[in-house]
Amino acid sequence: MTPDEIVQQLTSSYAVVIFSKSDCCMSVMVKHLIFTLGAGPKVVELDEHVNGSGIQDVLYNKLVPHLKEAGALWL
């Protein structure tokens, strides 16, 4: 599977997907918050996934611009 196909498959299969890095303090906080709210997200640790860097590129180049445009993500 290509990284784009992996992202498509994950986001269509799970209501909540967190793309994270295991050593990122913000990722730890987001995961804690989502779990505290009772959601059972699919967590993908990009630094531990075989295609992590490719997935990260897909997210940055395709998803992030859409989220910023919709006002759902502030960087």
PQR file of N, CA, C, O and H, with PARSE charges and radii, in Angstrom:
ATOM      1  N   MET A   1       0.832  -1.190   0.000 -0.4000 1.5000
ATOM      2  CA  MET A   1       0.000   0.000   0.000 -0.0000 2.0000
ATOM      3  C   MET A   1       0.873   1.248   0.000  0.5500 1.7000
ATOM      4  O   MET A   1       1.907   1.297   0.666 -0.5500 1.4000
ATOM      5  N   THR A   2       0.455   2.230  -0.736 -0.4000 1.5000
ATOM      6  CA  THR A   2       1.173   3.497  -0.731 -0.0000 2.0000
ATOM      7  C   THR A   2       0.766   4.289   0.518  0.5500 1.7000
ATOM      8  O   THR A   2      -0.282   4.012   1.102 -0.5500 1.4000
ATOM      9  H   THR A   2      -0.385   2.190  -1.277  0.4000 1.0000
ATOM     10  N   PRO A   3       1.567   5.258   0.931 -0.5600 1.5000
ATOM     11  CA  PRO A   3       1.180   6.075   2.077  0.2800 2.0000
ATOM     12  C   PRO A   3      -0.185   6.748   1.893  0.5500 1.7000
ATOM     13  O   PRO A   3      -0.953   6.852   2.849 -0.5500 1.4000
ATOM     14  N   ASP A   4      -0.488   7.201   0.686 -0.4000 1.5000
ATOM     15  CA  ASP A   4      -1.787   7.817   0.423 -0.0000 2.0000
ATOM     16  C   ASP A   4      -2.921   6.823   0.645  0.5500 1.7000
ATOM     17  O   ASP A   4      -3.952   7.168   1.223 -0.5500 1.4000
ATOM     18  H   ASP A   4       0.136   7.117  -0.090  0.4000 1.0000
ATOM     19  N   GLU A   5      -2.730   5.597   0.188 -0.4000 1.5000
ATOM     20  CA  GLU A   5      -3.742   4.552   0.379 -0.0000 2.0000
ATOM     21  C   GLU A   5      -3.899   4.201   1.858  0.5500 1.7000
ATOM     22  O   GLU A   5      -5.006   3.921   2.318 -0.5500 1.4000
ATOM     23  H   GLU A   5      -1.892   5.317  -0.281  0.4000 1.0000
ATOM     24  N   ILE A   6      -2.798   4.217   2.596 -0.4000 1.5000
ATOM     25  CA  ILE A   6      -2.860   3.932   4.031 -0.0000 2.0000
ATOM     26  C   ILE A   6      -3.695   4.993   4.734  0.5500 1.7000
ATOM     27  O   ILE A   6      -4.557   4.668   5.551 -0.5500 1.4000
ATOM     28  H   ILE A   6      -1.899   4.445   2.222  0.4000 1.0000
ATOM     29  N   VAL A   7      -3.444   6.256   4.421 -0.4000 1.5000
ATOM     30  CA  VAL A   7      -4.211   7.350   5.034 -0.0000 2.0000
ATOM     31  C   VAL A   7      -5.689   7.221   4.659  0.5500 1.7000
ATOM     32  O   VAL A   7      -6.558   7.354   5.521 -0.5500 1.4000
ATOM     33  H   VAL A   7      -2.744   6.520   3.757  0.4000 1.0000
ATOM     34  N   GLN A   8      -5.978   6.965   3.394 -0.4000 1.5000
ATOM     35  CA  GLN A   8      -7.368   6.800   2.949 -0.0000 2.0000
ATOM     36  C   GLN A   8      -8.053   5.657   3.689  0.5500 1.7000
ATOM     37  O   GLN A   8      -9.193   5.793   4.134 -0.5500 1.4000
ATOM     38  H   GLN A   8      -5.272   6.857   2.694  0.4000 1.0000
ATOM     39  N   GLN A   9      -7.356   4.532   3.820 -0.4000 1.5000
ATOM     40  CA  GLN A   9      -7.934   3.364   4.475 -0.0000 2.0000
ATOM     41  C   GLN A   9      -8.193   3.625   5.954  0.5500 1.7000
ATOM     42  O   GLN A   9      -9.249   3.270   6.476 -0.5500 1.4000
ATOM     43  H   GLN A   9      -6.430   4.421   3.459  0.4000 1.0000
ATOM     44  N   LEU A  10      -7.229   4.245   6.627 -0.4000 1.5000
ATOM     45  CA  LEU A  10      -7.391   4.520   8.056 -0.0000 2.0000
ATOM     46  C   LEU A  10      -8.518   5.517   8.307  0.5500 1.7000
ATOM     47  O   LEU A  10      -9.353   5.301   9.186 -0.5500 1.4000
ATOM     48  H   LEU A  10      -6.371   4.534   6.203  0.4000 1.0000
ATOM     49  N   THR A  11      -8.548   6.600   7.546 -0.4000 1.5000
ATOM     50  CA  THR A  11      -9.549   7.634   7.791 -0.0000 2.0000
ATOM     51  C   THR A  11     -10.958   7.203   7.383  0.5500 1.7000
ATOM     52  O   THR A  11     -11.938   7.770   7.865 -0.5500 1.4000
ATOM     53  H   THR A  11      -7.870   6.776   6.832  0.4000 1.0000
ATOM     54  N   SER A  12     -11.068   6.225   6.516 -0.4000 1.5000
ATOM     55  CA  SER A  12     -12.398   5.725   6.161 -0.0000 2.0000
ATOM     56  C   SER A  12     -12.841   4.578   7.070  0.5500 1.7000
ATOM     57  O   SER A  12     -14.023   4.236   7.102 -0.5500 1.4000
ATOM     58  H   SER A  12     -10.272   5.764   6.124  0.4000 1.0000
ATOM     59  N   SER A  13     -11.906   3.988   7.805 -0.4000 1.5000
ATOM     60  CA  SER A  13     -12.236   2.847   8.662 -0.0000 2.0000
ATOM     61  C   SER A  13     -12.480   3.214  10.124  0.5500 1.7000
ATOM     62  O   SER A  13     -13.120   2.454  10.852 -0.5500 1.4000
ATOM     63  H   SER A  13     -10.946   4.267   7.779  0.4000 1.0000
ATOM     64  N   TYR A  14     -11.985   4.359  10.557 -0.4000 1.5000
ATOM     65  CA  TYR A  14     -12.083   4.753  11.960 -0.0000 2.0000
ATOM     66  C   TYR A  14     -12.697   6.142  12.074  0.5500 1.7000
ATOM     67  O   TYR A  14     -12.412   7.026  11.266 -0.5500 1.4000
ATOM     68  H   TYR A  14     -11.465   4.976   9.966  0.4000 1.0000
ATOM     69  N   ALA A  15     -13.548   6.328  13.091 -0.4000 1.5000
ATOM     70  CA  ALA A  15     -14.178   7.625  13.319 -0.0000 2.0000
ATOM     71  C   ALA A  15     -13.147   8.668  13.754  0.5500 1.7000
ATOM     72  O   ALA A  15     -13.236   9.838  13.381 -0.5500 1.4000
ATOM     73  H   ALA A  15     -13.779   5.611  13.748  0.4000 1.0000
ATOM     74  N   VAL A  16     -12.172   8.228  14.548 -0.4000 1.5000
ATOM     75  CA  VAL A  16     -11.136   9.134  15.046 -0.0000 2.0000
ATOM     76  C   VAL A  16      -9.780   8.485  14.820  0.5500 1.7000
ATOM     77  O   VAL A  16      -9.536   7.366  15.272 -0.5500 1.4000
ATOM     78  H   VAL A  16     -12.100   7.277  14.851  0.4000 1.0000
ATOM     79  N   VAL A  17      -8.905   9.187  14.123 -0.4000 1.5000
ATOM     80  CA  VAL A  17      -7.538   8.721  13.893 -0.0000 2.0000
ATOM     81  C   VAL A  17      -6.593   9.808  14.368  0.5500 1.7000
ATOM     82  O   VAL A  17      -6.737  10.975  14.003 -0.5500 1.4000
ATOM     83  H   VAL A  17      -9.104  10.096  13.757  0.4000 1.0000
ATOM     84  N   ILE A  18      -5.626   9.418  15.183 -0.4000 1.5000
ATOM     85  CA  ILE A  18      -4.604  10.359  15.631 -0.0000 2.0000
ATOM     86  C   ILE A  18      -3.283   9.925  15.006  0.5500 1.7000
ATOM     87  O   ILE A  18      -2.794   8.823  15.252 -0.5500 1.4000
ATOM     88  H   ILE A  18      -5.508   8.470  15.479  0.4000 1.0000
ATOM     89  N   PHE A  19      -2.721  10.807  14.201 -0.4000 1.5000
ATOM     90  CA  PHE A  19      -1.394  10.583  13.644 -0.0000 2.0000
ATOM     91  C   PHE A  19      -0.434  11.320  14.576  0.5500 1.7000
ATOM     92  O   PHE A  19      -0.504  12.540  14.727 -0.5500 1.4000
ATOM     93  H   PHE A  19      -3.118  11.703  14.001  0.4000 1.0000
ATOM     94  N   SER A  20       0.448  10.565  15.187 -0.4000 1.5000
ATOM     95  CA  SER A  20       1.221  11.072  16.304 -0.0000 2.0000
ATOM     96  C   SER A  20       2.686  10.719  16.147  0.5500 1.7000
ATOM     97  O   SER A  20       3.066   9.916  15.295 -0.5500 1.4000
ATOM     98  H   SER A  20       0.504   9.574  15.065  0.4000 1.0000
ATOM     99  N   LYS A  21       3.492  11.332  16.983 -0.4000 1.5000
ATOM    100  CA  LYS A  21       4.888  10.915  17.151 -0.0000 2.0000
ATOM    101  C   LYS A  21       5.068  10.617  18.629  0.5500 1.7000
ATOM    102  O   LYS A  21       4.683  11.411  19.486 -0.5500 1.4000
ATOM    103  H   LYS A  21       3.183  11.984  17.676  0.4000 1.0000
ATOM    104  N   SER A  22       5.648   9.481  18.913 -0.4000 1.5000
ATOM    105  CA  SER A  22       5.702   9.003  20.300 -0.0000 2.0000
ATOM    106  C   SER A  22       6.487   9.920  21.226  0.5500 1.7000
ATOM    107  O   SER A  22       6.263   9.896  22.436 -0.5500 1.4000
ATOM    108  H   SER A  22       5.960   8.835  18.217  0.4000 1.0000
ATOM    109  N   ASP A  23       7.398  10.725  20.696 -0.4000 1.5000
ATOM    110  CA  ASP A  23       8.206  11.594  21.541 -0.0000 2.0000
ATOM    111  C   ASP A  23       7.719  13.046  21.555  0.5500 1.7000
ATOM    112  O   ASP A  23       8.411  13.924  22.071 -0.5500 1.4000
ATOM    113  H   ASP A  23       7.580  10.744  19.713  0.4000 1.0000
ATOM    114  N   CYS A  24       6.536  13.305  20.993 -0.4000 1.5000
ATOM    115  CA  CYS A  24       6.002  14.663  20.916 -0.0000 2.0000
ATOM    116  C   CYS A  24       5.059  14.917  22.092  0.5500 1.7000
ATOM    117  O   CYS A  24       4.061  14.216  22.260 -0.5500 1.4000
ATOM    118  H   CYS A  24       5.974  12.592  20.573  0.4000 1.0000
ATOM    119  N   CYS A  25       5.379  15.916  22.897 -0.4000 1.5000
ATOM    120  CA  CYS A  25       4.562  16.206  24.080 -0.0000 2.0000
ATOM    121  C   CYS A  25       3.141  16.630  23.696  0.5500 1.7000
ATOM    122  O   CYS A  25       2.197  16.326  24.425 -0.5500 1.4000
ATOM    123  H   CYS A  25       6.190  16.486  22.761  0.4000 1.0000
ATOM    124  N   MET A  26       2.973  17.314  22.588 -0.4000 1.5000
ATOM    125  CA  MET A  26       1.629  17.708  22.156 -0.0000 2.0000
ATOM    126  C   MET A  26       0.815  16.486  21.729  0.5500 1.7000
ATOM    127  O   MET A  26      -0.390  16.425  21.975 -0.5500 1.4000
ATOM    128  H   MET A  26       3.740  17.561  21.996  0.4000 1.0000
ATOM    129  N   SER A  27       1.463  15.528  21.100 -0.4000 1.5000
ATOM    130  CA  SER A  27       0.778  14.297  20.718 -0.0000 2.0000
ATOM    131  C   SER A  27       0.303  13.537  21.952  0.5500 1.7000
ATOM    132  O   SER A  27      -0.805  13.002  21.976 -0.5500 1.4000
ATOM    133  H   SER A  27       2.441  15.578  20.900  0.4000 1.0000
ATOM    134  N   VAL A  28       1.149  13.497  22.969 -0.4000 1.5000
ATOM    135  CA  VAL A  28       0.785  12.819  24.218 -0.0000 2.0000
ATOM    136  C   VAL A  28      -0.449  13.495  24.824  0.5500 1.7000
ATOM    137  O   VAL A  28      -1.365  12.814  25.282 -0.5500 1.4000
ATOM    138  H   VAL A  28       2.050  13.932  22.950  0.4000 1.0000
ATOM    139  N   MET A  29      -0.475  14.819  24.828 -0.4000 1.5000
ATOM    140  CA  MET A  29      -1.605  15.559  25.401 -0.0000 2.0000
ATOM    141  C   MET A  29      -2.885  15.339  24.596  0.5500 1.7000
ATOM    142  O   MET A  29      -3.955  15.155  25.176 -0.5500 1.4000
ATOM    143  H   MET A  29       0.269  15.373  24.455  0.4000 1.0000
ATOM    144  N   VAL A  30      -2.786  15.357  23.267 -0.4000 1.5000
ATOM    145  CA  VAL A  30      -3.967  15.140  22.430 -0.0000 2.0000
ATOM    146  C   VAL A  30      -4.519  13.740  22.651  0.5500 1.7000
ATOM    147  O   VAL A  30      -5.730  13.563  22.789 -0.5500 1.4000
ATOM    148  H   VAL A  30      -1.917  15.506  22.796  0.4000 1.0000
ATOM    149  N   LYS A  31      -3.639  12.744  22.687 -0.4000 1.5000
ATOM    150  CA  LYS A  31      -4.103  11.377  22.917 -0.0000 2.0000
ATOM    151  C   LYS A  31      -4.784  11.265  24.272  0.5500 1.7000
ATOM    152  O   LYS A  31      -5.835  10.634  24.386 -0.5500 1.4000
ATOM    153  H   LYS A  31      -2.655  12.887  22.575  0.4000 1.0000
ATOM    154  N   HIS A  32      -4.199  11.868  25.299 -0.4000 1.5000
ATOM    155  CA  HIS A  32      -4.781  11.839  26.632 -0.0000 2.0000
ATOM    156  C   HIS A  32      -6.166  12.496  26.630  0.5500 1.7000
ATOM    157  O   HIS A  32      -7.114  11.954  27.199 -0.5500 1.4000
ATOM    158  H   HIS A  32      -3.345  12.381  25.207  0.4000 1.0000
ATOM    159  N   LEU A  33      -6.277  13.645  26.001 -0.4000 1.5000
ATOM    160  CA  LEU A  33      -7.547  14.362  25.938 -0.0000 2.0000
ATOM    161  C   LEU A  33      -8.620  13.529  25.242  0.5500 1.7000
ATOM    162  O   LEU A  33      -9.731  13.389  25.754 -0.5500 1.4000
ATOM    163  H   LEU A  33      -5.507  14.086  25.539  0.4000 1.0000
ATOM    164  N   ILE A  34      -8.293  12.987  24.093 -0.4000 1.5000
ATOM    165  CA  ILE A  34      -9.273  12.203  23.328 -0.0000 2.0000
ATOM    166  C   ILE A  34      -9.709  10.965  24.099  0.5500 1.7000
ATOM    167  O   ILE A  34     -10.897  10.646  24.130 -0.5500 1.4000
ATOM    168  H   ILE A  34      -7.390  13.101  23.677  0.4000 1.0000
ATOM    169  N   PHE A  35      -8.764  10.262  24.724 -0.4000 1.5000
ATOM    170  CA  PHE A  35      -9.123   9.089  25.524 -0.0000 2.0000
ATOM    171  C   PHE A  35      -9.960   9.495  26.737  0.5500 1.7000
ATOM    172  O   PHE A  35     -10.886   8.774  27.110 -0.5500 1.4000
ATOM    173  H   PHE A  35      -7.798  10.521  24.699  0.4000 1.0000
ATOM    174  N   THR A  36      -9.653  10.629  27.354 -0.4000 1.5000
ATOM    175  CA  THR A  36     -10.409  11.118  28.504 -0.0000 2.0000
ATOM    176  C   THR A  36     -11.856  11.424  28.121  0.5500 1.7000
ATOM    177  O   THR A  36     -12.764  11.239  28.930 -0.5500 1.4000
ATOM    178  H   THR A  36      -8.901  11.214  27.051  0.4000 1.0000
ATOM    179  N   LEU A  37     -12.069  11.884  26.911 -0.4000 1.5000
ATOM    180  CA  LEU A  37     -13.416  12.179  26.432 -0.0000 2.0000
ATOM    181  C   LEU A  37     -14.200  10.913  26.086  0.5500 1.7000
ATOM    182  O   LEU A  37     -15.376  10.987  25.731 -0.5500 1.4000
ATOM    183  H   LEU A  37     -11.331  12.034  26.253  0.4000 1.0000
ATOM    184  N   GLY A  38     -13.554   9.763  26.188 -0.4000 1.5000
ATOM    185  CA  GLY A  38     -14.238   8.496  25.963 -0.0000 2.0000
ATOM    186  C   GLY A  38     -14.138   7.953  24.555  0.5500 1.7000
ATOM    187  O   GLY A  38     -14.725   6.916  24.248 -0.5500 1.4000
ATOM    188  H   GLY A  38     -12.598   9.703  26.476  0.4000 1.0000
ATOM    189  N   ALA A  39     -13.413   8.630  23.704 -0.4000 1.5000
ATOM    190  CA  ALA A  39     -13.243   8.132  22.336 -0.0000 2.0000
ATOM    191  C   ALA A  39     -12.175   7.037  22.330  0.5500 1.7000
ATOM    192  O   ALA A  39     -11.255   7.045  23.148 -0.5500 1.4000
ATOM    193  H   ALA A  39     -12.936   9.473  23.953  0.4000 1.0000
ATOM    194  N   GLY A  40     -12.311   6.126  21.424 -0.4000 1.5000
ATOM    195  CA  GLY A  40     -11.317   5.072  21.254 -0.0000 2.0000
ATOM    196  C   GLY A  40     -10.638   5.234  19.912  0.5500 1.7000
ATOM    197  O   GLY A  40     -10.924   4.481  18.980 -0.5500 1.4000
ATOM    198  H   GLY A  40     -13.059   6.120  20.760  0.4000 1.0000
ATOM    199  N   PRO A  41      -9.741   6.206  19.795 -0.5600 1.5000
ATOM    200  CA  PRO A  41      -9.149   6.499  18.488  0.2800 2.0000
ATOM    201  C   PRO A  41      -8.162   5.439  18.025  0.5500 1.7000
ATOM    202  O   PRO A  41      -7.594   4.695  18.825 -0.5500 1.4000
ATOM    203  N   LYS A  42      -7.976   5.391  16.742 -0.4000 1.5000
ATOM    204  CA  LYS A  42      -6.874   4.625  16.157 -0.0000 2.0000
ATOM    205  C   LYS A  42      -5.664   5.543  16.220  0.5500 1.7000
ATOM    206  O   LYS A  42      -5.695   6.651  15.683 -0.5500 1.4000
ATOM    207  H   LYS A  42      -8.437   5.995  16.092  0.4000 1.0000
ATOM    208  N   VAL A  43      -4.606   5.095  16.867 -0.4000 1.5000
ATOM    209  CA  VAL A  43      -3.398   5.900  17.001 -0.0000 2.0000
ATOM    210  C   VAL A  43      -2.320   5.326  16.095  0.5500 1.7000
ATOM    211  O   VAL A  43      -2.003   4.139  16.165 -0.5500 1.4000
ATOM    212  H   VAL A  43      -4.580   4.196  17.303  0.4000 1.0000
ATOM    213  N   VAL A  44      -1.765   6.172  15.251 -0.4000 1.5000
ATOM    214  CA  VAL A  44      -0.678   5.777  14.355 -0.0000 2.0000
ATOM    215  C   VAL A  44       0.551   6.585  14.762  0.5500 1.7000
ATOM    216  O   VAL A  44       0.593   7.802  14.582 -0.5500 1.4000
ATOM    217  H   VAL A  44      -2.023   7.136  15.194  0.4000 1.0000
ATOM    218  N   GLU A  45       1.536   5.904  15.306 -0.4000 1.5000
ATOM    219  CA  GLU A  45       2.784   6.564  15.706 -0.0000 2.0000
ATOM    220  C   GLU A  45       3.678   6.628  14.476  0.5500 1.7000
ATOM    221  O   GLU A  45       4.249   5.621  14.055 -0.5500 1.4000
ATOM    222  H   GLU A  45       1.502   4.915  15.453  0.4000 1.0000
ATOM    223  N   LEU A  46       3.790   7.805  13.913 -0.4000 1.5000
ATOM    224  CA  LEU A  46       4.516   7.965  12.649 -0.0000 2.0000
ATOM    225  C   LEU A  46       5.989   7.593  12.756  0.5500 1.7000
ATOM    226  O   LEU A  46       6.579   7.106  11.792 -0.5500 1.4000
ATOM    227  H   LEU A  46       3.326   8.623  14.255  0.4000 1.0000
ATOM    228  N   ASP A  47       6.585   7.819  13.925 -0.4000 1.5000
ATOM    229  CA  ASP A  47       8.003   7.490  14.085 -0.0000 2.0000
ATOM    230  C   ASP A  47       8.237   5.993  14.281  0.5500 1.7000
ATOM    231  O   ASP A  47       9.382   5.539  14.279 -0.5500 1.4000
ATOM    232  H   ASP A  47       6.105   8.214  14.709  0.4000 1.0000
ATOM    233  N   GLU A  48       7.170   5.232  14.448 -0.4000 1.5000
ATOM    234  CA  GLU A  48       7.290   3.784  14.622 -0.0000 2.0000
ATOM    235  C   GLU A  48       6.700   3.003  13.448  0.5500 1.7000
ATOM    236  O   GLU A  48       6.913   1.795  13.344 -0.5500 1.4000
ATOM    237  H   GLU A  48       6.240   5.600  14.449  0.4000 1.0000
ATOM    238  N   HIS A  49       5.973   3.667  12.575 -0.4000 1.5000
ATOM    239  CA  HIS A  49       5.322   3.011  11.439 -0.0000 2.0000
ATOM    240  C   HIS A  49       6.320   2.876  10.292  0.5500 1.7000
ATOM    241  O   HIS A  49       7.116   3.782  10.042 -0.5500 1.4000
ATOM    242  H   HIS A  49       5.800   4.649  12.660  0.4000 1.0000
ATOM    243  N   VAL A  50       6.272   1.752   9.604 -0.4000 1.5000
ATOM    244  CA  VAL A  50       7.180   1.491   8.482 -0.0000 2.0000
ATOM    245  C   VAL A  50       7.096   2.594   7.422  0.5500 1.7000
ATOM    246  O   VAL A  50       8.114   3.000   6.862 -0.5500 1.4000
ATOM    247  H   VAL A  50       5.625   1.016   9.807  0.4000 1.0000
ATOM    248  N   ASN A  51       5.896   3.069   7.153 -0.4000 1.5000
ATOM    249  CA  ASN A  51       5.696   4.122   6.152 -0.0000 2.0000
ATOM    250  C   ASN A  51       5.443   5.480   6.795  0.5500 1.7000
ATOM    251  O   ASN A  51       4.816   6.348   6.187 -0.5500 1.4000
ATOM    252  H   ASN A  51       5.069   2.739   7.608  0.4000 1.0000
ATOM    253  N   GLY A  52       5.925   5.667   8.013 -0.4000 1.5000
ATOM    254  CA  GLY A  52       5.643   6.882   8.768 -0.0000 2.0000
ATOM    255  C   GLY A  52       6.007   8.172   8.062  0.5500 1.7000
ATOM    256  O   GLY A  52       5.218   9.117   8.061 -0.5500 1.4000
ATOM    257  H   GLY A  52       6.434   4.962   8.506  0.4000 1.0000
ATOM    258  N   SER A  53       7.187   8.231   7.460 -0.4000 1.5000
ATOM    259  CA  SER A  53       7.581   9.486   6.802 -0.0000 2.0000
ATOM    260  C   SER A  53       6.721   9.748   5.573  0.5500 1.7000
ATOM    261  O   SER A  53       6.393  10.899   5.284 -0.5500 1.4000
ATOM    262  H   SER A  53       7.828   7.463   7.461  0.4000 1.0000
ATOM    263  N   GLY A  54       6.353   8.710   4.853 -0.4000 1.5000
ATOM    264  CA  GLY A  54       5.470   8.880   3.694 -0.0000 2.0000
ATOM    265  C   GLY A  54       4.076   9.314   4.108  0.5500 1.7000
ATOM    266  O   GLY A  54       3.466  10.163   3.458 -0.5500 1.4000
ATOM    267  H   GLY A  54       6.619   7.775   5.087  0.4000 1.0000
ATOM    268  N   ILE A  55       3.570   8.732   5.190 -0.4000 1.5000
ATOM    269  CA  ILE A  55       2.255   9.131   5.710 -0.0000 2.0000
ATOM    270  C   ILE A  55       2.304  10.584   6.150  0.5500 1.7000
ATOM    271  O   ILE A  55       1.381  11.350   5.876 -0.5500 1.4000
ATOM    272  H   ILE A  55       4.066   8.042   5.718  0.4000 1.0000
ATOM    273  N   GLN A  56       3.373  10.963   6.829 -0.4000 1.5000
ATOM    274  CA  GLN A  56       3.525  12.342   7.273 -0.0000 2.0000
ATOM    275  C   GLN A  56       3.516  13.295   6.076  0.5500 1.7000
ATOM    276  O   GLN A  56       2.898  14.358   6.145 -0.5500 1.4000
ATOM    277  H   GLN A  56       4.123  10.341   7.052  0.4000 1.0000
ATOM    278  N   ASP A  57       4.184  12.937   4.993 -0.4000 1.5000
ATOM    279  CA  ASP A  57       4.184  13.768   3.782 -0.0000 2.0000
ATOM    280  C   ASP A  57       2.773  13.911   3.215  0.5500 1.7000
ATOM    281  O   ASP A  57       2.366  15.003   2.821 -0.5500 1.4000
ATOM    282  H   ASP A  57       4.687  12.075   4.938  0.4000 1.0000
ATOM    283  N   VAL A  58       2.026  12.802   3.175 -0.4000 1.5000
ATOM    284  CA  VAL A  58       0.650  12.847   2.670 -0.0000 2.0000
ATOM    285  C   VAL A  58      -0.193  13.780   3.532  0.5500 1.7000
ATOM    286  O   VAL A  58      -0.947  14.602   3.011 -0.5500 1.4000
ATOM    287  H   VAL A  58       2.357  11.914   3.495  0.4000 1.0000
ATOM    288  N   LEU A  59      -0.066  13.651   4.846 -0.4000 1.5000
ATOM    289  CA  LEU A  59      -0.852  14.492   5.751 -0.0000 2.0000
ATOM    290  C   LEU A  59      -0.495  15.959   5.578  0.5500 1.7000
ATOM    291  O   LEU A  59      -1.373  16.819   5.500 -0.5500 1.4000
ATOM    292  H   LEU A  59       0.546  12.982   5.269  0.4000 1.0000
ATOM    293  N   TYR A  60       0.779  16.232   5.521 -0.4000 1.5000
ATOM    294  CA  TYR A  60       1.215  17.630   5.424 -0.0000 2.0000
ATOM    295  C   TYR A  60       0.801  18.261   4.096  0.5500 1.7000
ATOM    296  O   TYR A  60       0.400  19.424   4.052 -0.5500 1.4000
ATOM    297  H   TYR A  60       1.492  15.534   5.585  0.4000 1.0000
ATOM    298  N   ASN A  61       0.898  17.495   3.026 -0.4000 1.5000
ATOM    299  CA  ASN A  61       0.631  18.050   1.694 -0.0000 2.0000
ATOM    300  C   ASN A  61      -0.839  18.039   1.299  0.5500 1.7000
ATOM    301  O   ASN A  61      -1.255  18.843   0.465 -0.5500 1.4000
ATOM    302  H   ASN A  61       1.223  16.550   3.061  0.4000 1.0000
ATOM    303  N   LYS A  62      -1.637  17.141   1.882 -0.4000 1.5000
ATOM    304  CA  LYS A  62      -3.035  17.028   1.463 -0.0000 2.0000
ATOM    305  C   LYS A  62      -4.019  17.413   2.564  0.5500 1.7000
ATOM    306  O   LYS A  62      -4.938  18.196   2.327 -0.5500 1.4000
ATOM    307  H   LYS A  62      -1.300  16.488   2.560  0.4000 1.0000
ATOM    308  N   LEU A  63      -3.836  16.876   3.748 -0.4000 1.5000
ATOM    309  CA  LEU A  63      -4.822  17.075   4.804 -0.0000 2.0000
ATOM    310  C   LEU A  63      -4.673  18.412   5.508  0.5500 1.7000
ATOM    311  O   LEU A  63      -5.666  19.107   5.723 -0.5500 1.4000
ATOM    312  H   LEU A  63      -3.089  16.240   3.941  0.4000 1.0000
ATOM    313  N   VAL A  64      -3.467  18.782   5.866 -0.4000 1.5000
ATOM    314  CA  VAL A  64      -3.242  20.017   6.631 -0.0000 2.0000
ATOM    315  C   VAL A  64      -3.791  21.250   5.909  0.5500 1.7000
ATOM    316  O   VAL A  64      -4.449  22.066   6.554 -0.5500 1.4000
ATOM    317  H   VAL A  64      -2.660  18.217   5.692  0.4000 1.0000
ATOM    318  N   PRO A  65      -3.557  21.428   4.607 -0.5600 1.5000
ATOM    319  CA  PRO A  65      -4.130  22.606   3.942  0.2800 2.0000
ATOM    320  C   PRO A  65      -5.661  22.661   4.027  0.5500 1.7000
ATOM    321  O   PRO A  65      -6.231  23.740   4.186 -0.5500 1.4000
ATOM    322  N   HIS A  66      -6.323  21.512   3.922 -0.4000 1.5000
ATOM    323  CA  HIS A  66      -7.779  21.475   4.013 -0.0000 2.0000
ATOM    324  C   HIS A  66      -8.261  21.828   5.411  0.5500 1.7000
ATOM    325  O   HIS A  66      -9.246  22.548   5.570 -0.5500 1.4000
ATOM    326  H   HIS A  66      -5.860  20.636   3.792  0.4000 1.0000
ATOM    327  N   LEU A  67      -7.570  21.323   6.420 -0.4000 1.5000
ATOM    328  CA  LEU A  67      -7.948  21.629   7.798 -0.0000 2.0000
ATOM    329  C   LEU A  67      -7.738  23.101   8.116  0.5500 1.7000
ATOM    330  O   LEU A  67      -8.557  23.718   8.797 -0.5500 1.4000
ATOM    331  H   LEU A  67      -6.770  20.738   6.291  0.4000 1.0000
ATOM    332  N   LYS A  68      -6.647  23.659   7.625 -0.4000 1.5000
ATOM    333  CA  LYS A  68      -6.398  25.086   7.840 -0.0000 2.0000
ATOM    334  C   LYS A  68      -7.459  25.927   7.148  0.5500 1.7000
ATOM    335  O   LYS A  68      -7.961  26.893   7.723 -0.5500 1.4000
ATOM    336  H   LYS A  68      -5.981  23.158   7.072  0.4000 1.0000
ATOM    337  N   GLU A  69      -7.802  25.568   5.921 -0.4000 1.5000
ATOM    338  CA  GLU A  69      -8.800  26.302   5.169 -0.0000 2.0000
ATOM    339  C   GLU A  69     -10.175  26.256   5.859  0.5500 1.7000
ATOM    340  O   GLU A  69     -10.917  27.238   5.843 -0.5500 1.4000
ATOM    341  H   GLU A  69      -7.394  24.783   5.453  0.4000 1.0000
ATOM    342  N   ALA A  70     -10.499  25.123   6.455 -0.4000 1.5000
ATOM    343  CA  ALA A  70     -11.786  24.956   7.133 -0.0000 2.0000
ATOM    344  C   ALA A  70     -11.779  25.600   8.527  0.5500 1.7000
ATOM    345  O   ALA A  70     -12.821  25.681   9.177 -0.5500 1.4000
ATOM    346  H   ALA A  70      -9.897  24.325   6.468  0.4000 1.0000
ATOM    347  N   GLY A  71     -10.621  26.051   8.977 -0.4000 1.5000
ATOM    348  CA  GLY A  71     -10.524  26.658  10.304 -0.0000 2.0000
ATOM    349  C   GLY A  71     -10.435  25.646  11.431  0.5500 1.7000
ATOM    350  O   GLY A  71     -10.617  25.993  12.598 -0.5500 1.4000
ATOM    351  H   GLY A  71      -9.775  25.985   8.448  0.4000 1.0000
ATOM    352  N   ALA A  72     -10.155  24.386  11.083 -0.4000 1.5000
ATOM    353  CA  ALA A  72     -10.102  23.321  12.081 -0.0000 2.0000
ATOM    354  C   ALA A  72      -8.692  23.074  12.607  0.5500 1.7000
ATOM    355  O   ALA A  72      -8.503  22.275  13.525 -0.5500 1.4000
ATOM    356  H   ALA A  72     -10.008  24.104  10.135  0.4000 1.0000
ATOM    357  N   LEU A  73      -7.713  23.747  12.038 -0.4000 1.5000
ATOM    358  CA  LEU A  73      -6.328  23.528  12.446 -0.0000 2.0000
ATOM    359  C   LEU A  73      -5.584  24.843  12.357  0.5500 1.7000
ATOM    360  O   LEU A  73      -5.637  25.542  11.345 -0.5500 1.4000
ATOM    361  H   LEU A  73      -7.867  24.395  11.292  0.4000 1.0000
ATOM    362  N   TRP A  74      -4.895  25.164  13.429 -0.4000 1.5000
ATOM    363  CA  TRP A  74      -4.112  26.393  13.455 -0.0000 2.0000
ATOM    364  C   TRP A  74      -2.666  26.029  13.694  0.5500 1.7000
ATOM    365  O   TRP A  74      -2.346  25.379  14.689 -0.5500 1.4000
ATOM    366  H   TRP A  74      -4.853  24.597  14.251  0.4000 1.0000
ATOM    367  N   LEU A  75      -1.794  26.435  12.807 -0.4000 1.5000
ATOM    368  CA  LEU A  75      -0.369  26.144  12.946 -0.0000 2.0000
ATOM    369  C   LEU A  75       0.411  27.429  13.065  0.5500 1.7000
ATOM    370  O   LEU A  75       1.635  27.399  13.191 -0.5500 1.4000
ATOM    371  H   LEU A  75      -2.053  26.964  11.999  0.4000 1.0000
TER
END
